[in-house]
Amino acid sequence: MGWIAVMTLLIGLAVGIRNPKPITEARTFCAYGRVFVEFEDNGRLWGTLMLDFYGHPLPCNEGNDPEIKNTI
């Protein structure tokens, strides 16, 4: 029974080394007077508009950090 536990542990370690946990990063930025959020997940990049509680796009001023309030 002990060798089964050892083999399971070794296989689990080998699978974990080959398939590391995904890394997801997010950032916000202003463009066209709106706040956008951009995600990068294991080399894939996608993004969308940030919306307020009522579903309206968040406005921002170019050159300033976005002020995010009343969001979900």
PDB file of N, H, CA, C and O in Angstrom:
ATOM      1  N   MET A   1       0.817  -1.204   0.000  1.00  0.00           N
ATOM      2  CA  MET A   1       0.000   0.000   0.000  1.00  0.00           C
ATOM      3  C   MET A   1       0.856   1.260   0.000  1.00  0.00           C
ATOM      4  O   MET A   1       0.441   2.273  -0.563  1.00  0.00           O
ATOM      5  N   GLY A   2       2.024   1.230   0.607  1.00  0.00           N
ATOM      6  H   GLY A   2       2.361   0.407   1.064  1.00  0.00           H
ATOM      7  CA  GLY A   2       2.887   2.394   0.680  1.00  0.00           C
ATOM      8  C   GLY A   2       3.410   2.824  -0.687  1.00  0.00           C
ATOM      9  O   GLY A   2       3.564   4.016  -0.951  1.00  0.00           O
ATOM     10  N   TRP A   3       3.683   1.852  -1.552  1.00  0.00           N
ATOM     11  H   TRP A   3       3.559   0.883  -1.338  1.00  0.00           H
ATOM     12  CA  TRP A   3       4.219   2.200  -2.877  1.00  0.00           C
ATOM     13  C   TRP A   3       3.177   2.900  -3.722  1.00  0.00           C
ATOM     14  O   TRP A   3       3.537   3.692  -4.592  1.00  0.00           O
ATOM     15  N   ILE A   4       1.895   2.640  -3.501  1.00  0.00           N
ATOM     16  H   ILE A   4       1.602   1.996  -2.794  1.00  0.00           H
ATOM     17  CA  ILE A   4       0.824   3.315  -4.234  1.00  0.00           C
ATOM     18  C   ILE A   4       0.802   4.798  -3.864  1.00  0.00           C
ATOM     19  O   ILE A   4       0.640   5.657  -4.730  1.00  0.00           O
ATOM     20  N   ALA A   5       0.966   5.088  -2.582  1.00  0.00           N
ATOM     21  H   ALA A   5       1.097   4.390  -1.879  1.00  0.00           H
ATOM     22  CA  ALA A   5       0.990   6.486  -2.139  1.00  0.00           C
ATOM     23  C   ALA A   5       2.200   7.215  -2.715  1.00  0.00           C
ATOM     24  O   ALA A   5       2.086   8.364  -3.140  1.00  0.00           O
ATOM     25  N   VAL A   6       3.354   6.556  -2.733  1.00  0.00           N
ATOM     26  H   VAL A   6       3.447   5.622  -2.388  1.00  0.00           H
ATOM     27  CA  VAL A   6       4.564   7.165  -3.284  1.00  0.00           C
ATOM     28  C   VAL A   6       4.388   7.433  -4.778  1.00  0.00           C
ATOM     29  O   VAL A   6       4.746   8.511  -5.252  1.00  0.00           O
ATOM     30  N   MET A   7       3.846   6.477  -5.523  1.00  0.00           N
ATOM     31  H   MET A   7       3.555   5.601  -5.138  1.00  0.00           H
ATOM     32  CA  MET A   7       3.635   6.651  -6.962  1.00  0.00           C
ATOM     33  C   MET A   7       2.638   7.775  -7.231  1.00  0.00           C
ATOM     34  O   MET A   7       2.836   8.569  -8.150  1.00  0.00           O
ATOM     35  N   THR A   8       1.574   7.850  -6.444  1.00  0.00           N
ATOM     36  H   THR A   8       1.413   7.205  -5.697  1.00  0.00           H
ATOM     37  CA  THR A   8       0.585   8.913  -6.601  1.00  0.00           C
ATOM     38  C   THR A   8       1.222  10.272  -6.356  1.00  0.00           C
ATOM     39  O   THR A   8       0.957  11.224  -7.090  1.00  0.00           O
ATOM     40  N   LEU A   9       2.061  10.366  -5.325  1.00  0.00           N
ATOM     41  H   LEU A   9       2.276   9.592  -4.729  1.00  0.00           H
ATOM     42  CA  LEU A   9       2.757  11.611  -5.023  1.00  0.00           C
ATOM     43  C   LEU A   9       3.688  12.008  -6.162  1.00  0.00           C
ATOM     44  O   LEU A   9       3.706  13.171  -6.565  1.00  0.00           O
ATOM     45  N   LEU A  10       4.458  11.064  -6.684  1.00  0.00           N
ATOM     46  H   LEU A  10       4.443  10.119  -6.357  1.00  0.00           H
ATOM     47  CA  LEU A  10       5.390  11.354  -7.776  1.00  0.00           C
ATOM     48  C   LEU A  10       4.659  11.783  -9.042  1.00  0.00           C
ATOM     49  O   LEU A  10       5.087  12.718  -9.720  1.00  0.00           O
ATOM     50  N   ILE A  11       3.577  11.116  -9.361  1.00  0.00           N
ATOM     51  H   ILE A  11       3.229  10.356  -8.811  1.00  0.00           H
ATOM     52  CA  ILE A  11       2.793  11.483 -10.544  1.00  0.00           C
ATOM     53  C   ILE A  11       2.186  12.877 -10.360  1.00  0.00           C
ATOM     54  O   ILE A  11       2.190  13.687 -11.287  1.00  0.00           O
ATOM     55  N   GLY A  12       1.667  13.150  -9.164  1.00  0.00           N
ATOM     56  H   GLY A  12       1.664  12.492  -8.411  1.00  0.00           H
ATOM     57  CA  GLY A  12       1.105  14.469  -8.889  1.00  0.00           C
ATOM     58  C   GLY A  12       2.142  15.568  -9.010  1.00  0.00           C
ATOM     59  O   GLY A  12       1.849  16.635  -9.548  1.00  0.00           O
ATOM     60  N   LEU A  13       3.334  15.332  -8.526  1.00  0.00           N
ATOM     61  H   LEU A  13       3.573  14.465  -8.089  1.00  0.00           H
ATOM     62  CA  LEU A  13       4.411  16.319  -8.662  1.00  0.00           C
ATOM     63  C   LEU A  13       4.799  16.519 -10.120  1.00  0.00           C
ATOM     64  O   LEU A  13       5.015  17.652 -10.550  1.00  0.00           O
ATOM     65  N   ALA A  14       4.890  15.441 -10.882  1.00  0.00           N
ATOM     66  H   ALA A  14       4.715  14.521 -10.532  1.00  0.00           H
ATOM     67  CA  ALA A  14       5.264  15.548 -12.293  1.00  0.00           C
ATOM     68  C   ALA A  14       4.218  16.332 -13.084  1.00  0.00           C
ATOM     69  O   ALA A  14       4.577  17.145 -13.935  1.00  0.00           O
ATOM     70  N   VAL A  15       2.957  16.106 -12.823  1.00  0.00           N
ATOM     71  H   VAL A  15       2.666  15.445 -12.131  1.00  0.00           H
ATOM     72  CA  VAL A  15       1.892  16.834 -13.516  1.00  0.00           C
ATOM     73  C   VAL A  15       1.914  18.298 -13.106  1.00  0.00           C
ATOM     74  O   VAL A  15       1.717  19.169 -13.954  1.00  0.00           O
ATOM     75  N   GLY A  16       2.150  18.597 -11.828  1.00  0.00           N
ATOM     76  H   GLY A  16       2.311  17.889 -11.139  1.00  0.00           H
ATOM     77  CA  GLY A  16       2.211  19.973 -11.350  1.00  0.00           C
ATOM     78  C   GLY A  16       3.367  20.748 -11.952  1.00  0.00           C
ATOM     79  O   GLY A  16       3.237  21.945 -12.206  1.00  0.00           O
ATOM     80  N   ILE A  17       4.499  20.091 -12.188  1.00  0.00           N
ATOM     81  H   ILE A  17       4.605  19.119 -11.982  1.00  0.00           H
ATOM     82  CA  ILE A  17       5.665  20.759 -12.787  1.00  0.00           C
ATOM     83  C   ILE A  17       5.410  21.058 -14.253  1.00  0.00           C
ATOM     84  O   ILE A  17       5.772  22.133 -14.732  1.00  0.00           O
ATOM     85  N   ARG A  18       4.802  20.145 -14.968  1.00  0.00           N
ATOM     86  H   ARG A  18       4.507  19.272 -14.579  1.00  0.00           H
ATOM     87  CA  ARG A  18       4.544  20.355 -16.391  1.00  0.00           C
ATOM     88  C   ARG A  18       3.414  21.329 -16.649  1.00  0.00           C
ATOM     89  O   ARG A  18       3.426  22.027 -17.663  1.00  0.00           O
ATOM     90  N   ASN A  19       2.437  21.395 -15.758  1.00  0.00           N
ATOM     91  H   ASN A  19       2.427  20.828 -14.934  1.00  0.00           H
ATOM     92  CA  ASN A  19       1.270  22.265 -15.925  1.00  0.00           C
ATOM     93  C   ASN A  19       1.179  23.234 -14.754  1.00  0.00           C
ATOM     94  O   ASN A  19       0.356  23.045 -13.857  1.00  0.00           O
ATOM     95  N   PRO A  20       2.026  24.285 -14.751  1.00  0.00           N
ATOM     96  CA  PRO A  20       1.951  25.231 -13.632  1.00  0.00           C
ATOM     97  C   PRO A  20       0.621  25.966 -13.620  1.00  0.00           C
ATOM     98  O   PRO A  20      -0.071  26.036 -14.636  1.00  0.00           O
ATOM     99  N   LYS A  21       0.272  26.512 -12.469  1.00  0.00           N
ATOM    100  H   LYS A  21       0.834  26.455 -11.644  1.00  0.00           H
ATOM    101  CA  LYS A  21      -0.985  27.244 -12.340  1.00  0.00           C
ATOM    102  C   LYS A  21      -0.968  28.466 -13.253  1.00  0.00           C
ATOM    103  O   LYS A  21       0.067  29.115 -13.402  1.00  0.00           O
ATOM    104  N   PRO A  22      -2.098  28.780 -13.858  1.00  0.00           N
ATOM    105  CA  PRO A  22      -2.152  29.936 -14.751  1.00  0.00           C
ATOM    106  C   PRO A  22      -1.924  31.247 -13.998  1.00  0.00           C
ATOM    107  O   PRO A  22      -2.303  31.388 -12.835  1.00  0.00           O
ATOM    108  N   ILE A  23      -1.303  32.190 -14.682  1.00  0.00           N
ATOM    109  H   ILE A  23      -0.995  32.075 -15.627  1.00  0.00           H
ATOM    110  CA  ILE A  23      -1.065  33.515 -14.118  1.00  0.00           C
ATOM    111  C   ILE A  23      -1.927  34.506 -14.875  1.00  0.00           C
ATOM    112  O   ILE A  23      -1.827  34.610 -16.097  1.00  0.00           O
ATOM    113  N   THR A  24      -2.769  35.230 -14.164  1.00  0.00           N
ATOM    114  H   THR A  24      -2.850  35.146 -13.171  1.00  0.00           H
ATOM    115  CA  THR A  24      -3.639  36.230 -14.773  1.00  0.00           C
ATOM    116  C   THR A  24      -3.280  37.592 -14.203  1.00  0.00           C
ATOM    117  O   THR A  24      -3.179  37.759 -12.988  1.00  0.00           O
ATOM    118  N   GLU A  25      -3.088  38.567 -15.090  1.00  0.00           N
ATOM    119  H   GLU A  25      -3.170  38.431 -16.077  1.00  0.00           H
ATOM    120  CA  GLU A  25      -2.805  39.934 -14.676  1.00  0.00           C
ATOM    121  C   GLU A  25      -3.867  40.845 -15.264  1.00  0.00           C
ATOM    122  O   GLU A  25      -4.405  40.575 -16.337  1.00  0.00           O
ATOM    123  N   ALA A  26      -4.166  41.923 -14.556  1.00  0.00           N
ATOM    124  H   ALA A  26      -3.729  42.142 -13.683  1.00  0.00           H
ATOM    125  CA  ALA A  26      -5.154  42.884 -15.030  1.00  0.00           C
ATOM    126  C   ALA A  26      -4.621  44.292 -14.810  1.00  0.00           C
ATOM    127  O   ALA A  26      -3.881  44.544 -13.859  1.00  0.00           O
ATOM    128  N   ARG A  27      -5.002  45.208 -15.698  1.00  0.00           N
ATOM    129  H   ARG A  27      -5.603  45.003 -16.471  1.00  0.00           H
ATOM    130  CA  ARG A  27      -4.655  46.611 -15.533  1.00  0.00           C
ATOM    131  C   ARG A  27      -5.764  47.459 -16.105  1.00  0.00           C
ATOM    132  O   ARG A  27      -6.478  47.036 -17.015  1.00  0.00           O
ATOM    133  N   THR A  28      -5.909  48.664 -15.568  1.00  0.00           N
ATOM    134  H   THR A  28      -5.329  49.007 -14.830  1.00  0.00           H
ATOM    135  CA  THR A  28      -6.897  49.606 -16.092  1.00  0.00           C
ATOM    136  C   THR A  28      -6.167  50.749 -16.763  1.00  0.00           C
ATOM    137  O   THR A  28      -5.041  51.088 -16.398  1.00  0.00           O
ATOM    138  N   PHE A  29      -6.821  51.336 -17.747  1.00  0.00           N
ATOM    139  H   PHE A  29      -7.735  51.060 -18.044  1.00  0.00           H
ATOM    140  CA  PHE A  29      -6.251  52.485 -18.443  1.00  0.00           C
ATOM    141  C   PHE A  29      -7.377  53.306 -19.059  1.00  0.00           C
ATOM    142  O   PHE A  29      -8.491  52.818 -19.247  1.00  0.00           O
ATOM    143  N   CYS A  30      -7.064  54.557 -19.368  1.00  0.00           N
ATOM    144  H   CYS A  30      -6.159  54.953 -19.215  1.00  0.00           H
ATOM    145  CA  CYS A  30      -8.029  55.463 -19.998  1.00  0.00           C
ATOM    146  C   CYS A  30      -7.776  55.525 -21.495  1.00  0.00           C
ATOM    147  O   CYS A  30      -6.631  55.615 -21.939  1.00  0.00           O
ATOM    148  N   ALA A  31      -8.842  55.476 -22.261  1.00  0.00           N
ATOM    149  H   ALA A  31      -9.771  55.402 -21.900  1.00  0.00           H
ATOM    150  CA  ALA A  31      -8.778  55.652 -23.711  1.00  0.00           C
ATOM    151  C   ALA A  31     -10.146  56.132 -24.175  1.00  0.00           C
ATOM    152  O   ALA A  31     -11.178  55.637 -23.722  1.00  0.00           O
ATOM    153  N   TYR A  32     -10.139  57.099 -25.079  1.00  0.00           N
ATOM    154  H   TYR A  32      -9.301  57.502 -25.447  1.00  0.00           H
ATOM    155  CA  TYR A  32     -11.379  57.626 -25.638  1.00  0.00           C
ATOM    156  C   TYR A  32     -12.318  58.167 -24.557  1.00  0.00           C
ATOM    157  O   TYR A  32     -13.537  58.162 -24.729  1.00  0.00           O
ATOM    158  N   GLY A  33     -11.744  58.635 -23.440  1.00  0.00           N
ATOM    159  H   GLY A  33     -10.754  58.639 -23.300  1.00  0.00           H
ATOM    160  CA  GLY A  33     -12.545  59.190 -22.366  1.00  0.00           C
ATOM    161  C   GLY A  33     -13.254  58.164 -21.504  1.00  0.00           C
ATOM    162  O   GLY A  33     -14.129  58.522 -20.716  1.00  0.00           O
ATOM    163  N   ARG A  34     -12.894  56.897 -21.637  1.00  0.00           N
ATOM    164  H   ARG A  34     -12.183  56.606 -22.277  1.00  0.00           H
ATOM    165  CA  ARG A  34     -13.519  55.806 -20.875  1.00  0.00           C
ATOM    166  C   ARG A  34     -12.441  54.979 -20.180  1.00  0.00           C
ATOM    167  O   ARG A  34     -11.284  54.972 -20.599  1.00  0.00           O
ATOM    168  N   VAL A  35     -12.833  54.286 -19.117  1.00  0.00           N
ATOM    169  H   VAL A  35     -13.774  54.291 -18.777  1.00  0.00           H
ATOM    170  CA  VAL A  35     -11.920  53.393 -18.402  1.00  0.00           C
ATOM    171  C   VAL A  35     -12.056  51.991 -18.990  1.00  0.00           C
ATOM    172  O   VAL A  35     -13.160  51.457 -19.094  1.00  0.00           O
ATOM    173  N   PHE A  36     -10.934  51.406 -19.368  1.00  0.00           N
ATOM    174  H   PHE A  36     -10.037  51.840 -19.283  1.00  0.00           H
ATOM    175  CA  PHE A  36     -10.892  50.045 -19.891  1.00  0.00           C
ATOM    176  C   PHE A  36     -10.113  49.173 -18.913  1.00  0.00           C
ATOM    177  O   PHE A  36      -9.270  49.665 -18.163  1.00  0.00           O
ATOM    178  N   VAL A  37     -10.400  47.887 -18.928  1.00  0.00           N
ATOM    179  H   VAL A  37     -11.084  47.487 -19.538  1.00  0.00           H
ATOM    180  CA  VAL A  37      -9.627  46.918 -18.161  1.00  0.00           C
ATOM    181  C   VAL A  37      -9.085  45.897 -19.163  1.00  0.00           C
ATOM    182  O   VAL A  37      -9.797  45.450 -20.062  1.00  0.00           O
ATOM    183  N   GLU A  38      -7.816  45.538 -18.990  1.00  0.00           N
ATOM    184  H   GLU A  38      -7.237  45.900 -18.260  1.00  0.00           H
ATOM    185  CA  GLU A  38      -7.142  44.614 -19.898  1.00  0.00           C
ATOM    186  C   GLU A  38      -6.632  43.439 -19.076  1.00  0.00           C
ATOM    187  O   GLU A  38      -6.035  43.635 -18.017  1.00  0.00           O
ATOM    188  N   PHE A  39      -6.860  42.226 -19.553  1.00  0.00           N
ATOM    189  H   PHE A  39      -7.345  42.067 -20.413  1.00  0.00           H
ATOM    190  CA  PHE A  39      -6.437  41.014 -18.867  1.00  0.00           C
ATOM    191  C   PHE A  39      -5.414  40.279 -19.721  1.00  0.00           C
ATOM    192  O   PHE A  39      -5.541  40.224 -20.944  1.00  0.00           O
ATOM    193  N   GLU A  40      -4.403  39.716 -19.072  1.00  0.00           N
ATOM    194  H   GLU A  40      -4.300  39.761 -18.078  1.00  0.00           H
ATOM    195  CA  GLU A  40      -3.460  38.839 -19.753  1.00  0.00           C
ATOM    196  C   GLU A  40      -3.441  37.526 -18.993  1.00  0.00           C
ATOM    197  O   GLU A  40      -3.134  37.489 -17.801  1.00  0.00           O
ATOM    198  N   ASP A  41      -3.770  36.453 -19.691  1.00  0.00           N
ATOM    199  H   ASP A  41      -4.019  36.483 -20.659  1.00  0.00           H
ATOM    200  CA  ASP A  41      -3.868  35.135 -19.077  1.00  0.00           C
ATOM    201  C   ASP A  41      -3.035  34.158 -19.884  1.00  0.00           C
ATOM    202  O   ASP A  41      -3.438  33.739 -20.969  1.00  0.00           O
ATOM    203  N   ASN A  42      -1.872  33.793 -19.356  1.00  0.00           N
ATOM    204  H   ASN A  42      -1.545  34.133 -18.474  1.00  0.00           H
ATOM    205  CA  ASN A  42      -0.972  32.844 -20.027  1.00  0.00           C
ATOM    206  C   ASN A  42      -0.691  33.235 -21.471  1.00  0.00           C
ATOM    207  O   ASN A  42      -0.770  32.399 -22.372  1.00  0.00           O
ATOM    208  N   GLY A  43      -0.363  34.502 -21.690  1.00  0.00           N
ATOM    209  H   GLY A  43      -0.299  35.181 -20.959  1.00  0.00           H
ATOM    210  CA  GLY A  43      -0.010  34.971 -23.024  1.00  0.00           C
ATOM    211  C   GLY A  43      -1.190  35.414 -23.869  1.00  0.00           C
ATOM    212  O   GLY A  43      -0.994  35.984 -24.942  1.00  0.00           O
ATOM    213  N   ARG A  44      -2.399  35.169 -23.416  1.00  0.00           N
ATOM    214  H   ARG A  44      -2.558  34.706 -22.544  1.00  0.00           H
ATOM    215  CA  ARG A  44      -3.590  35.631 -24.148  1.00  0.00           C
ATOM    216  C   ARG A  44      -4.015  36.975 -23.578  1.00  0.00           C
ATOM    217  O   ARG A  44      -4.057  37.150 -22.360  1.00  0.00           O
ATOM    218  N   LEU A  45      -4.329  37.921 -24.449  1.00  0.00           N
ATOM    219  H   LEU A  45      -4.295  37.779 -25.439  1.00  0.00           H
ATOM    220  CA  LEU A  45      -4.662  39.275 -24.039  1.00  0.00           C
ATOM    221  C   LEU A  45      -6.072  39.617 -24.484  1.00  0.00           C
ATOM    222  O   LEU A  45      -6.425  39.391 -25.642  1.00  0.00           O
ATOM    223  N   TRP A  46      -6.889  40.161 -23.581  1.00  0.00           N
ATOM    224  H   TRP A  46      -6.603  40.345 -22.640  1.00  0.00           H
ATOM    225  CA  TRP A  46      -8.237  40.597 -23.933  1.00  0.00           C
ATOM    226  C   TRP A  46      -8.648  41.685 -22.957  1.00  0.00           C
ATOM    227  O   TRP A  46      -8.033  41.844 -21.903  1.00  0.00           O
ATOM    228  N   GLY A  47      -9.677  42.425 -23.301  1.00  0.00           N
ATOM    229  H   GLY A  47     -10.176  42.295 -24.157  1.00  0.00           H
ATOM    230  CA  GLY A  47     -10.103  43.513 -22.450  1.00  0.00           C
ATOM    231  C   GLY A  47     -11.542  43.922 -22.718  1.00  0.00           C
ATOM    232  O   GLY A  47     -12.201  43.406 -23.620  1.00  0.00           O
ATOM    233  N   THR A  48     -12.010  44.867 -21.905  1.00  0.00           N
ATOM    234  H   THR A  48     -11.474  45.286 -21.172  1.00  0.00           H
ATOM    235  CA  THR A  48     -13.376  45.346 -22.022  1.00  0.00           C
ATOM    236  C   THR A  48     -13.499  46.694 -21.315  1.00  0.00           C
ATOM    237  O   THR A  48     -12.574  47.138 -20.635  1.00  0.00           O
ATOM    238  N   LEU A  49     -14.638  47.330 -21.485  1.00  0.00           N
ATOM    239  H   LEU A  49     -15.390  46.969 -22.038  1.00  0.00           H
ATOM    240  CA  LEU A  49     -14.935  48.574 -20.776  1.00  0.00           C
ATOM    241  C   LEU A  49     -15.255  48.280 -19.319  1.00  0.00           C
ATOM    242  O   LEU A  49     -15.843  47.246 -19.002  1.00  0.00           O
ATOM    243  N   MET A  50     -14.868  49.190 -18.437  1.00  0.00           N
ATOM    244  H   MET A  50     -14.390  50.030 -18.695  1.00  0.00           H
ATOM    245  CA  MET A  50     -15.305  49.106 -17.043  1.00  0.00           C
ATOM    246  C   MET A  50     -16.682  49.758 -16.967  1.00  0.00           C
ATOM    247  O   MET A  50     -16.899  50.827 -17.538  1.00  0.00           O
ATOM    248  N   LEU A  51     -17.599  49.122 -16.272  1.00  0.00           N
ATOM    249  H   LEU A  51     -17.423  48.254 -15.808  1.00  0.00           H
ATOM    250  CA  LEU A  51     -18.958  49.632 -16.145  1.00  0.00           C
ATOM    251  C   LEU A  51     -19.254  49.959 -14.691  1.00  0.00           C
ATOM    252  O   LEU A  51     -18.722  49.325 -13.779  1.00  0.00           O
ATOM    253  N   ASP A  52     -20.112  50.960 -14.481  1.00  0.00           N
ATOM    254  H   ASP A  52     -20.544  51.475 -15.222  1.00  0.00           H
ATOM    255  CA  ASP A  52     -20.539  51.276 -13.125  1.00  0.00           C
ATOM    256  C   ASP A  52     -21.664  50.338 -12.709  1.00  0.00           C
ATOM    257  O   ASP A  52     -22.018  49.415 -13.443  1.00  0.00           O
ATOM    258  N   PHE A  53     -22.223  50.580 -11.527  1.00  0.00           N
ATOM    259  H   PHE A  53     -21.936  51.329 -10.930  1.00  0.00           H
ATOM    260  CA  PHE A  53     -23.272  49.718 -10.980  1.00  0.00           C
ATOM    261  C   PHE A  53     -24.503  49.655 -11.888  1.00  0.00           C
ATOM    262  O   PHE A  53     -25.221  48.655 -11.890  1.00  0.00           O
ATOM    263  N   TYR A  54     -24.745  50.711 -12.652  1.00  0.00           N
ATOM    264  H   TYR A  54     -24.161  51.523 -12.651  1.00  0.00           H
ATOM    265  CA  TYR A  54     -25.922  50.776 -13.520  1.00  0.00           C
ATOM    266  C   TYR A  54     -25.644  50.309 -14.947  1.00  0.00           C
ATOM    267  O   TYR A  54     -26.539  50.344 -15.792  1.00  0.00           O
ATOM    268  N   GLY A  55     -24.414  49.872 -15.227  1.00  0.00           N
ATOM    269  H   GLY A  55     -23.687  49.843 -14.541  1.00  0.00           H
ATOM    270  CA  GLY A  55     -24.075  49.365 -16.551  1.00  0.00           C
ATOM    271  C   GLY A  55     -23.596  50.424 -17.523  1.00  0.00           C
ATOM    272  O   GLY A  55     -23.487  50.165 -18.722  1.00  0.00           O
ATOM    273  N   HIS A  56     -23.306  51.627 -17.014  1.00  0.00           N
ATOM    274  H   HIS A  56     -23.394  51.837 -16.040  1.00  0.00           H
ATOM    275  CA  HIS A  56     -22.805  52.704 -17.867  1.00  0.00           C
ATOM    276  C   HIS A  56     -21.279  52.704 -17.851  1.00  0.00           C
ATOM    277  O   HIS A  56     -20.677  52.418 -16.817  1.00  0.00           O
ATOM    278  N   PRO A  57     -20.640  53.023 -18.990  1.00  0.00           N
ATOM    279  CA  PRO A  57     -19.169  53.081 -19.025  1.00  0.00           C
ATOM    280  C   PRO A  57     -18.650  54.155 -18.062  1.00  0.00           C
ATOM    281  O   PRO A  57     -19.239  55.229 -17.939  1.00  0.00           O
ATOM    282  N   LEU A  58     -17.548  53.853 -17.388  1.00  0.00           N
ATOM    283  H   LEU A  58     -17.069  52.980 -17.487  1.00  0.00           H
ATOM    284  CA  LEU A  58     -16.941  54.812 -16.476  1.00  0.00           C
ATOM    285  C   LEU A  58     -16.149  55.846 -17.269  1.00  0.00           C
ATOM    286  O   LEU A  58     -15.287  55.478 -18.068  1.00  0.00           O
ATOM    287  N   PRO A  59     -16.425  57.129 -17.063  1.00  0.00           N
ATOM    288  CA  PRO A  59     -15.652  58.157 -17.758  1.00  0.00           C
ATOM    289  C   PRO A  59     -14.328  58.420 -17.028  1.00  0.00           C
ATOM    290  O   PRO A  59     -14.203  58.147 -15.834  1.00  0.00           O
ATOM    291  N   CYS A  60     -13.355  58.947 -17.750  1.00  0.00           N
ATOM    292  H   CYS A  60     -13.456  59.169 -18.720  1.00  0.00           H
ATOM    293  CA  CYS A  60     -12.096  59.351 -17.140  1.00  0.00           C
ATOM    294  C   CYS A  60     -11.494  60.496 -17.944  1.00  0.00           C
ATOM    295  O   CYS A  60     -11.920  60.778 -19.064  1.00  0.00           O
ATOM    296  N   ASN A  61     -10.516  61.137 -17.366  1.00  0.00           N
ATOM    297  H   ASN A  61     -10.170  60.907 -16.457  1.00  0.00           H
ATOM    298  CA  ASN A  61      -9.799  62.204 -18.044  1.00  0.00           C
ATOM    299  C   ASN A  61      -8.482  61.648 -18.569  1.00  0.00           C
ATOM    300  O   ASN A  61      -7.750  61.005 -17.817  1.00  0.00           O
ATOM    301  N   GLU A  62      -8.166  61.876 -19.824  1.00  0.00           N
ATOM    302  H   GLU A  62      -8.761  62.399 -20.435  1.00  0.00           H
ATOM    303  CA  GLU A  62      -6.902  61.413 -20.394  1.00  0.00           C
ATOM    304  C   GLU A  62      -5.742  61.985 -19.587  1.00  0.00           C
ATOM    305  O   GLU A  62      -5.770  63.155 -19.205  1.00  0.00           O
ATOM    306  N   GLY A  63      -4.743  61.187 -19.332  1.00  0.00           N
ATOM    307  H   GLY A  63      -4.720  60.237 -19.643  1.00  0.00           H
ATOM    308  CA  GLY A  63      -3.577  61.640 -18.607  1.00  0.00           C
ATOM    309  C   GLY A  63      -3.696  61.511 -17.104  1.00  0.00           C
ATOM    310  O   GLY A  63      -2.692  61.640 -16.403  1.00  0.00           O
ATOM    311  N   ASN A  64      -4.877  61.263 -16.586  1.00  0.00           N
ATOM    312  H   ASN A  64      -5.692  61.158 -17.156  1.00  0.00           H
ATOM    313  CA  ASN A  64      -5.080  61.074 -15.148  1.00  0.00           C
ATOM    314  C   ASN A  64      -5.429  59.624 -14.879  1.00  0.00           C
ATOM    315  O   ASN A  64      -5.974  58.928 -15.736  1.00  0.00           O
ATOM    316  N   ASP A  65      -5.107  59.182 -13.679  1.00  0.00           N
ATOM    317  H   ASP A  65      -4.664  59.747 -12.983  1.00  0.00           H
ATOM    318  CA  ASP A  65      -5.496  57.826 -13.298  1.00  0.00           C
ATOM    319  C   ASP A  65      -7.008  57.742 -13.210  1.00  0.00           C
ATOM    320  O   ASP A  65      -7.647  58.676 -12.726  1.00  0.00           O
ATOM    321  N   PRO A  66      -7.591  56.648 -13.664  1.00  0.00           N
ATOM    322  CA  PRO A  66      -9.052  56.533 -13.585  1.00  0.00           C
ATOM    323  C   PRO A  66      -9.522  56.483 -12.137  1.00  0.00           C
ATOM    324  O   PRO A  66      -8.895  55.848 -11.289  1.00  0.00           O
ATOM    325  N   GLU A  67     -10.617  57.150 -11.871  1.00  0.00           N
ATOM    326  H   GLU A  67     -11.126  57.666 -12.560  1.00  0.00           H
ATOM    327  CA  GLU A  67     -11.222  57.122 -10.549  1.00  0.00           C
ATOM    328  C   GLU A  67     -12.388  56.162 -10.623  1.00  0.00           C
ATOM    329  O   GLU A  67     -13.398  56.445 -11.267  1.00  0.00           O
ATOM    330  N   ILE A  68     -12.247  55.023  -9.962  1.00  0.00           N
ATOM    331  H   ILE A  68     -11.426  54.792  -9.439  1.00  0.00           H
ATOM    332  CA  ILE A  68     -13.244  53.956 -10.053  1.00  0.00           C
ATOM    333  C   ILE A  68     -14.068  53.955  -8.784  1.00  0.00           C
ATOM    334  O   ILE A  68     -13.572  53.622  -7.708  1.00  0.00           O
ATOM    335  N   LYS A  69     -15.346  54.334  -8.915  1.00  0.00           N
ATOM    336  H   LYS A  69     -15.749  54.605  -9.789  1.00  0.00           H
ATOM    337  CA  LYS A  69     -16.280  54.357  -7.788  1.00  0.00           C
ATOM    338  C   LYS A  69     -17.573  53.686  -8.218  1.00  0.00           C
ATOM    339  O   LYS A  69     -17.861  53.579  -9.410  1.00  0.00           O
ATOM    340  N   ASN A  70     -18.338  53.244  -7.256  1.00  0.00           N
ATOM    341  H   ASN A  70     -18.103  53.332  -6.287  1.00  0.00           H
ATOM    342  CA  ASN A  70     -19.664  52.667  -7.506  1.00  0.00           C
ATOM    343  C   ASN A  70     -19.621  51.544  -8.533  1.00  0.00           C
ATOM    344  O   ASN A  70     -20.479  51.482  -9.413  1.00  0.00           O
ATOM    345  N   THR A  71     -18.643  50.663  -8.437  1.00  0.00           N
ATOM    346  H   THR A  71     -17.945  50.713  -7.722  1.00  0.00           H
ATOM    347  CA  THR A  71     -18.550  49.529  -9.353  1.00  0.00           C
ATOM    348  C   THR A  71     -18.825  48.249  -8.581  1.00  0.00           C
ATOM    349  O   THR A  71     -18.757  48.212  -7.352  1.00  0.00           O
ATOM    350  N   ILE A  72     -19.125  47.240  -9.308  1.00  0.00           N
ATOM    351  H   ILE A  72     -19.179  47.271 -10.306  1.00  0.00           H
ATOM    352  CA  ILE A  72     -19.377  45.935  -8.695  1.00  0.00           C
ATOM    353  C   ILE A  72     -18.076  45.189  -8.598  1.00  0.00           C
ATOM    354  O   ILE A  72     -18.047  44.059  -8.111  1.00  0.00           O
TER     355      ILE A  72
END
